[in-house]
Amino acid sequence: MMLSVTVAATAISAAALSHLAVTDPKRRRVFHLPAPRRRHAGAAWAAAFAPGVVVAEVSGAGGLLVWFGAISVLGWAVARARPHPESRLAGTVGNSDPL
């Protein structure tokens, strides 16, 4: 039970961190992608950290430390990932700015 709660919370947090990375305006500018339609940054941050409360209640301190470590590593992996080449090409087609 405790492991499944920790894994589910990690998956929810990873999805929220992925949404934040995909919709980040500065990251999109660097990769020459068009601006996102909607960001919902507050909701994404809440979704990223809210599962920690559930993990702390169900799994205790051990599960919370595992969750913290997992979302830290996954956050770095998400930040390190580059967009797919086809999305970069789609973003530069309508961009007239040379930089």
Sequence and secondary structure as in RCSB ss.txt:
>XXXX:A:sequence
MMLSVTVAATAISAAALSHLAVTDPKRRRVFHLPAPRRRHAGAAWAAAFAPGVVVAEVSGAGGLLVWFGAISVLG
WAVARARPHPESRLAGTVGNSDPL
>XXXX:A:secstr
 HHHHHHHHHHHHHHHHHHHHHT HHHHHHTT    S   HHHHHHHHHTHHHHHHHHHHHHHHHHHHHHHHHHH
HHHHH    HHHHHHHHHS     
